[in-house]
Amino acid sequence: MLLSVGLAAFAFGTRAWSWYQRQVWTQRKESWEAQIVKVLGGDISPQSLTAQVQMGHFSSFLEVLVPYATSVRGPERRLVGALAHPFLHRIKANLSSRRDLIRAQAAQRLGLLGGAEEAKFLQDMLDDPSDRVVERAFHALARAGGPKNTERLLDCLARLDRVDRRHIGSSLVRLGEDAAPTLRAAMADNDRDDFVRICCAEALQSLGDTAAVAAAAFLLDDVNFRVRCKTPGLTAALLRLLMWLGKGIHGPLVRAYCHAPDPTVRLHAARTLGELGSPEDEVLLGTLVHADDSQWVAVSAARSLIRLGVTSPLRKLRTLDHPRAQLASEFLLPSDQ
């Protein structure tokens, strides 16, 4: 009986303490947020707020501050940096933690709340034994370090081949146009890991770097590249770059890849012809719709025919007793049928 009463009292006390802690955290967070807004509005100085934050609460304060670092620019961003500055030495100390989660969080916060002067610390974290830490440090250095760190970022990129390329591309694009020459050189470098080259091609496409078109076209036209390249994704990335930034003169080069053994390559070649091709590609695209082993290649070829304004292959296929007659019909307007 006494044991049951004791356990019940302990459980009640634990819940009461947890409730009290949540209330204290909520009040502290609301107070900090209100004062941060005042700092950003110029009503109070950053020092007047940071002087109130106990060093034992620095991590909680930074947790509140981080969203502002990602949502403000210009003078307000500098004020956020001033609010974080008294605690940067604690963030740097956490870079040496034995726990990879703490090191990863520290790298992320240093990139968001620090400045270019913190780049050296983030560069060192790119050699961390944990891929999780390297990923966070990569994004952080791209944000804080600028284009002069492009080569260093690319050197560690092969370790992140399991990371979503969209996230990597976003960080590479953040480096800006000044990073384009280095990205171009890496894309064209046959000694680079194919994953790195794909990321560079996609970043250059997003940057709208028209100078990369010549490099991509040279690679696609190079017999040695075709023989050595064992990653269809790289060829596809180069074709996508041409599709978005290339011109009609690249059409003949793209046509050759419509016969590639890999369906991913054929798909992107067919799609690219829809932008760079001409009505002369009617027979080639029509053949892909009619006879390619991949349904997705056939769909891409059909869409390209529509973009080029050439519908006769689809109208003909619609009338045949063929597995893709319905596909052709779906792409035709009622006036075309």
N, C-alpha and C positions, 0 to 999 in steps of 0.2 A: 504493500500500500504506500509506504513512505517512498519507495523507489519510483512508483508511478507518479506520485505527486511531484517528486524531484525532477523527473524527466519532463513533466508537463510545464513546470516552472522554468526549466532551462529552455524549452522550446519557445515559451512565451517571451522570455527575456531576449532570446536570439532574434525573434521577429521584431520585437520592440526596438532593439538596437539597430537592426537593418533599416527599419522605417526611419529612425532618427538620423542615421547616416545619409539616407536618400534625401531627407528634408534639408540637411545641412548642405549637401552637394548642390541641390537645386537652388537654394538661396545664394550660395557662393557663386554659382554659374550665372544666375540672373544679375547679380551685382557686378560681376566682371563684364558681362556683355553690355550692360548699361554704360559702364565707364569706358569701355572700348569705343562705343559709339560717340561718346563725348570727346575722346581723344581724336578720333577721325574727323569730328566736326570742328576741332580746334578750340573746344571749350576748356579742356584741361590738358596738361602736358603728359607725355608718356611716363615721365619719371614719377608723377604723382600717383599713378596707378601701380607701376611696378614696385614702388616702395611698400605697398600694402600686401604684396604677394609673398607669403612665406616660402623660403627655399624648399621646404618639404612639400609644398603644393605646386611646384613649378610645372610638373608634368600635366597636372589637371588644367592649369592655366594655359599651357601651350595647346592642349586639346581644344580649348575654347577659341584660341586665337587662330588656329590653322585655317578654318573656313574663310576667315577674312583675308588671309594671305592669297587665297586662290580666287577671290572675287573682286579685289580692288586693284587699281593701277595708279601710277604716277605718285603724287605727294602722299596719298593715303597709304600706298604700298610702303613708302619709306617710314611712315609712322608705325605701321605694323612691324617693320624691322626694328625700329627703336624699342617697341614693347618687348620684342623677343630677345634683344641684345643682352640684357643682364643674365639670361639663362642659357646662352649659347655654349658656355664652357661646360655646363652640365650635359648638354646634348652631345658634345664632343667626347666627354668622358664615357658616355654610353656606347660610343662606337667601339669601345674595347671590352664590352660586356661578354661574358662567356655564353650568353643566350643569343641565338641568332635572331629571334623575334625582336629583342630589344635593340640589337644592332641595326636591324632593318628599319625599325621605327625611327631610330636616331638619324639614319641616313635620309629618310624621307623628310623628317622635320628640318634637317639642316638645309636641304635643297629648297624647301618652301619658305623658311624663315630667315635663312642666312643670305649672304651676298656672294659676289664673285670671289671674295677673299677666302671663302670656305671651300673653294674648288679643290685645293690640294688634299684636304681631308677626304673628300668624296672620291678623288682619283685613287687614293690608297684603298678605299673600300671596294673598288672594282676587282681587286685581287682576293677578296674575302672567300674563304672556303665554302660558304653557303650561297647557293644560287639565288635564294630568296633575297639575301642581302645585296648581292650583285645587281639584281633587277631593280631594287629600290634605289640603289646608288646610281645606276644608269639613268633613270628618269630624273633623279635629283640633280645630277651633274649637267644633264642636258638643259635643265631649267636654270640652274645657277651659274654654270660655267661658260656658256656661250659657244660660238662656233670654233674658237681656238682649241676646244677640247674634242673636236669631231673625231680625229684620228684615234685618240685614246678610247673613245666610246666604241668605235668600230672594232678595236682590237679585242674587246671583251664580248662582243655581240654574239659570237658563235656559241657561247655558254647559255644563251637565252633562247635557244631554238625551240623550246617548248612554250614560250610566252606568246600570247596573241600578237601577231605582227601589227595589228592596228594600233596597239599601245606603243609598240616600238616606233612605228612610223610617226605617230603623233609627237613623240619626243624628238625624233630626228628633224621633223618639219619645224619644231620650235627653235632649232638652231638657226634657221633663217637662210636667206640666199647666200650669205657669206660661206656657208658650209657646202654649197653645191659643188665647187671644184673637187673637194675631197671625196664627196659622195660619188661623183662621176668617175673619178679614178678608181675607187673601190669597186664600183659596178663593173668596170672594164677589166679588172685584175683577175686573171684566170687562177691565180694562186690563192685568192680569197675563198673562204667557205661560201657555198652557194646560198645558204640562208642569209648571210650578210649581204651578198649581191642583190638578192631579192628585196631585202629591206631598203637598200639604197635606191633601187629602181623605183620602188613604190613611193619613197620619200621625194625623189626628184619629180615624179609625176605630180604629186600633191603640191610641190613648190612651183609647178608650171615651168620647169627649167627647160627651155627649148634647146639649149646647147646639149642636153643629154640625148636628144633625138639622134644626132649623128653617131654618138657612141653606141646606142642601142642598135641602130641600123647596121653599123660596122660588124657588131658581134653576130647579129642574125644572118649576115651575108658571109660570114667567115666559115669556111668548110671545117677548119680545125675546131672551132667552137661547137659546131654541130656534132662532131665526133666525140669531143671531150665531155660535153655537157650531159650529165647523167640525171639531172634534176629537171623534169618537165616544168616545175613551178617557176624556174628561172626564165626559161624561154617564154612562158606565159606572161611573166611580169614585163619582159621586154616588149612583147606584143601589145600589152595594155598601155605601156608608155607611148608606143607609136600611135595607138588608137586615139589617145587623148591629145597628143602634142604633134604627131606627124602630119604629113601632107600626102597628096595623091601620088607623088613620085615614089612613095614607098609601097604602093599597091603591088607591083610585081614581086617584091621581096616577100610580102605577106602571103601571096598565093602559094608559094612553095611550101609553106607550113600547113596548108590545108590537106596535104598528103602525109603529114607526120604520123609515125606509128602510135603516138600517145594521144588519146582522145581529148585530154585537157589542152594540149597544144592546138589540135585541130579546132576545138571549140573557140579558143581565143583568136585564132587566125580567121575563122569564119566571122566572128563578131567584129574584128578589126576591119575586114573588107566592107562591112556595112558603113564604115566611116571614111575609109580611104580608097575603096574600090570604085568601079564604074559599071555601067550596064554591060560592059564586055565580060563581066564576071558571072553573067547569067547562067552559063552552062556549068561552071565549076560549082557555084552555090546550089544550083538545082540538083546536081549529082549528089552533093552532101545531104540535101534534104531527102532525096530518093533512096540513097543506097548506103549512107554511112552506118557503121555498126552501132554508133552511139545515138540514142534518142536526143540527148542534150546537144550534140553537135548539129543534128538535123534542125532542132528548134532555133539554134543560133543562126544557122544558114538561112532559115525561113525569115527570121527577123531582118537579116541583112538584105534579103531580096526586097522586102517591103520598104526598107530605108532607101534603097537605090531606085525605088519606083519600078521594079521589074517583077511582074506578077505572073507572067506566062508559064514558068515552070510549075508554080503552085496551082494555077488553073488546070493545067494538063494533068498533074498528079491527082487532083481532086476527082477527076472523072475515071480514074483507073481502079481496078480491083487490087488495091495495094494497102498494106498495113498502115501507111502514113497518109492515106487519102484524107482521113478525118483531121489530121494535123494541118494539112494544107488548107482545108476548108476553114479551119478556125482562124487562120491568118488573113483570110480574104474578106473584104467588105462585101455586103450584099450586092453592091453595084459591080463588083469584080467577078461575081459567080455566075 
